[in-house]
C-alpha cells in the first residue's frame, strides 16, 4: 500500500517563496511588486491550511483547531504590539479596531459562509450544542466587558479604562479564555467533538507520523508568519487604494484583519464542505475568543508599561452591530442544526457592517 504524502512539495515551497518575496522588499519594491506579494500571500494561506489539517489530524479534535487558532492569534498579537511600539500613543485605538473587526468578520463572515456552504451542499448540518453554547457565552462576556463597558465607566471619561480597571479587565480576559481552553481540551472535551465522531471517515484515515506532524507544525508557523508580514507589507498599497477610493481609513484595518484570518477561514470552509460543521465552529468561535483573550492582556501590558492611553470602547453604531451579532449567533446556533437560512442572516449582518464602515 502506498504511503500517503502528508507534506506535498508545493506546501513546502509556498512558505519559502513567501519569505523570499518578503525579503525582496528590502531590495526595493517596483511598481508591480505588490502583485508578487499578493501571490506569495495566497500561496502561504493555502499551505497554512494544509499544514493545519495535518497537525489537527495527528492530535485530534478539538486540539487541532485550538492549535491553529492560537498560532494565528499569537502572531496577530505580536504584529499589533510591534505596530503599537513603533507608532507610540497615536496607535491607542489600534487593538480595539483590530479585535472588533476580527470578531465581526469571524462571527458573521466566516460563520455565515460556513453555514451557507455547508447548508447548500448538505441541506442540514448538526453539531454539538453544548460546546457551541459555552463558546458563545464566553465570547459574549469577554466582548462586552472589553469593547462596550469602557463607554460606561465613570472613573475616567470613556471610552477608556483607568490603569487599575485596565489591569483588572486584562486579568479577567485571561481567566475567561484560560477557563474556556481548559474546558475545551480537558474537562469537557466531548462537548466539542462532532456528534458522529465515531463514524467520521476522517477519524479513521491514516494519521501522519510524529515526524510529519512536527514538520507540518513548523511549516504552519512559517506560513502564518509569512501571511502576517506579507499582509503588513501590502498594507501601504491597500491604504493608498482605500484613500484613493475616498473610503474611511477604518476600512484598512478590516482588510488587514481579513488577511490575517484567511488561513482560519479557509480551514473552516473546507471543514464545512466536508460536513464537519463542529470543527468549523470550534475554529471560528475559538479564534474570536483567542483574538480577544490574548490581544487585550498583551496590549494592556504595553499600555500600562509605557503610560499610553488605550482606547477600547466602540461607538454606538458598532455596539448595536456587536450585540445584534451575538444575539443572532445565540439564536441561530441554539438548536444544534443549521440550514442555509442562518448562513444568509449572518452574511447580511456582515454586509451591513462592511457597508456602514464605508458609508458611516
N, C-alpha and C positions, 0 to 999 in steps of 0.2 A: 504493500500500500504506500502510495506516495506521501511523503511528509508535507503538510501544508506550509506555505511560506507566510509567516506572520509579519515579516518585515520586507515587503516588496522593494525593489531598488528605487522606485520613484519616491517612496516615503522617506528614504534615506537621503536622496539627492535634494528634495524640496527645502528642508531647513538649511542645508549647506548653501544652496543657491540664494536663499533669502538673506543669510548673513553676508554672503559675498556682495549681493546687490546693496545691502545696507552699508558695507564697507566702502562701496563705490561713491557714496555721498561725501566721504571725506576727501575725495579727489576732485570734487567739484561736479555738481549735477547740471546736466544740459537741459534744454527746454523740454525734451521729451522723456527725461529720466523718470518723472512720476509714473509713466506707463510701466517701466520696469519694476518700480516699487510696488505698484498695484499687482503686477503678475507674481512677484515674489510673495506678496501678502496672500493672494488666493492660494498659491501652492502650499504655503505654510499652514493655512487654515485646513485645507483638505488633509494634509499629512497629520496634523494635530488630531483631527477627528479619528483617523485610522489608529494612531498610537494609543489614543484614549480608550478605544474599544478593545484593543489588545490587552491593555492593563486591566480594564474592567472585567474582561472575560477570565483573566487569571485570578483576580482577587474576589470576584463575585459581587453581586449586589447586596447592599447599597454602597459598598466601599468604592466601587469603580466610579460611580457618579460623584461621590464625595471627593475623590482624588482630583478629578477634572475641575470641579467647582473650586476647590481650594487652590489648585495650581494657578488657574486663571486669576482668582481674586488676589492672591499674594503678589503676582506680577502687576496687577492693576493698582494695588495699594502702593507698591514701590514706585510706579510711574507717577501717581498723584503726589506722593510725598516728595519725589525728586523735583516735580514741577513747582510745588509749594516752596521748597528750599531755594529754587532758582528765581522764583517770581516774588518772594517776600510777602508782605502783608496784603498786597493787591490781589493775591490769589485766595483770599479768605473764604470765598464762596465756591471755589473750585470743587471741593469734596462734596458739598451739598448738590451742586448741579450734576456731577457725575453719578452720584449714588441715586438721585431721583430719576435721572434718565435711565440708569440700569434697571431700577425697579419697574418703571413703566414699560420699558421695552421687553423685559422678561415676562412680567405678569400679563401683559396684553398682547405684545407682538409674538414672542416665542411660544407662549402657551396657546394663544389663538391659532397660530399656524399649525402647531402640533394637533390640536383638536380638529381643525378643518381638514388637514391632510389625512389624519387617521380616520375621521368620520367619513370622508369621501371614499377612501379605499376599503374600509371595513364596516361601514354603516353605523355600527355602535361599538364603543370600546368600554372596557371596565378596568377598574383599578382599586387598590385598597384604600378605602375611605379613611381609615384611622390615621394612616401616615400623612395623607394629604391634609386632613383637618388639623393635625398637630402642626404641620409646616405652616399653614395659613394663619393659625392662631399666633404662632411665634412671629411671623412676618408682620402681621397687623400691629402687634405690640411694639416691636422694635422700630417699625416705620413711623408710627405716630409719636413715640417718645423722642425720636431723633429729628424728625422733619417737621412736625406740627407743633408739639408742646413748646418749643422755644419762642413761638409767637405770643404765648400767653403767660409766660413767667414775668414777675414784676421786680425782681432784684435789680435787673438792668433792662432797659427798653429792648424789646425783641427786634429782630429775630435771632438773638444770640443768647447763650448761657453765660453766667459769670463763671470764673475759674472753678469754684467748688462744684457748681452744677454740672459743668462740662466733664470734670473728672468722674463725678458720680454716674452720669449717663454713659460715659465710656466704659465704666466697670459693669453697668447694667447690660450694655450691649454684649460684652464678652460673656457674662453669665448666661444670657439668653441663648447666644449661639453655641456656647460650650455645652449647655444642657441639651440643646437640640441635637448636637453631634453625638453626645453620649447615648441619647435615646435611639437615634437612628442606627447606630452601629453596634450597640451593646445591649441595652436594657430591653428595647422593644424592636429589635431588628426586623422581626417578622411583619411589623406594620408597613414596612417599606419594600416588601417583596411583592412581585406580581401575584395576583390571585391564583394563576395557573402555573406557578413557578416549577412545579413538579413535572409538568408536561411540556414545558417550553423547550423547543428544539435547540435553541442556543445554549441551554444549560447542559445539554448532553453532547454538544460538539466538542471536538478535541481541544483541550486547553493548551495554551502556549506554555513552554517550559520557563523555568526561573530565568535563564539567560535571555530568552526572547523578551520576556516581560520586563526585565531590568533595562535592556536596550531600548525597548519601546518607551519606558518611563523617562529615560534620559533624553531620547529624541522628542518626547512630548514637551519637556521643559524647554528644549532648544527651539521647538516650533512656536511655543507660546511666547517666548522671549522675542523671537523674530516678528511675530504678529504685533505685539505691543510696540516695539521700536520702529517697525515699518509704518505702523499707523501714526506714530508720533512724527516720523519723517514726512509723511504725507499731509500732516495737519496744516502746514503753511499753505500748500496748494489748495486744500479743502477750504481753509479760511478765506483765501483770496477769492475762490469761486463763490462762496456764500456772500461775501461783501459785494462782489460784482453783480450778483443777482439781487441785491438790495434786501436780503433776508436778515433777520436778527442774528447777532453773534452767538446766541444760545444754541442755535442750530449746529454750530461746530461741535459743541460738547456732545450732542446727541449722535452725530456722525461718528465721533471718536469712540463713544461708548458702544455703538453698534459694531464697530470694527473689532473692539476687544472681545465682544460677546459672540463673534462669528463662530469660533470653534464649538462653543456650547450649543449654539442654535443649530448648527449642522448635525451634531451628535443627537440632540433631542429630536430633530425632524426624522432622522434615519430610524431612530427607535420607534417613533410613532408610525412610520410607514410599515415597520415590521410587526405592528400590533403589540408593541411593548410600551403602552402609554404610561405605566407605572414608572418605568425608567425615565421617560421624558419628563414627567412631573417631578420626580426626585431631582433630576438635573436642573430643571428650570427654577423651581422654587428654592431648592438648596443653594443655587447660585445667587439668587436675590438675597437670601439670608446671609450668605458668606460675604457678599458685597458690602452690606451694612455692618454686620457684626465684626468684621475685621477692619474695614476702612475707617469707621468713626473712631474707634480707640486709637488707631495709628495716627490719624491727623490731629486728634485731641492731644496726644503726647507732644507732637511737633508744635502745636499752637501754644500749649502750656509752657513748654521749654523755651520758646522764642518770645513769648509775650504777645503773640499776634491775636487779633480778634477773629474767631472762627464763626462765620455766618452759616447757620444750619436751617433756620426756619424757611419754609417755602411760602410763596404768596397765596392769596385766596383762591385764585383760579387753579393752581396746582394742587392745593389742598382738596378742593372739590373732586378733581380727577383722581387723586390718590385714594380718597375714601370711596368713590364710586368703583374704582378698580378692585379694591379689597372686598367690597360688598358683593359685587358681581362674581368675583372668583369664589367666594364662600358659597354663593347660591349655585353656580354652575358646576362646581366640583363637590357639591354636598350630597349627591346621591350615589356616587361610585360608578356612574355610567354617563357617557357623553356622546353627543352626535355633532353634526356639522353646525347646528344652531348655536351652541355655546362657543364654537370657534369663531363664527361670524360676529357674535356680540363682542368678544374680546378684541377682535381686529378692528371693529368700528370704533371702540374706545381708543385704541392705539392711533387710528387715523385722526380722530378728534384731537388727541394730544399733540400729534405732529403738526396738524393744521393750525391749531391755536398757538403753537410755538412760533410758526412762520407768520401768522396773522393774529397777533395778540388781541 
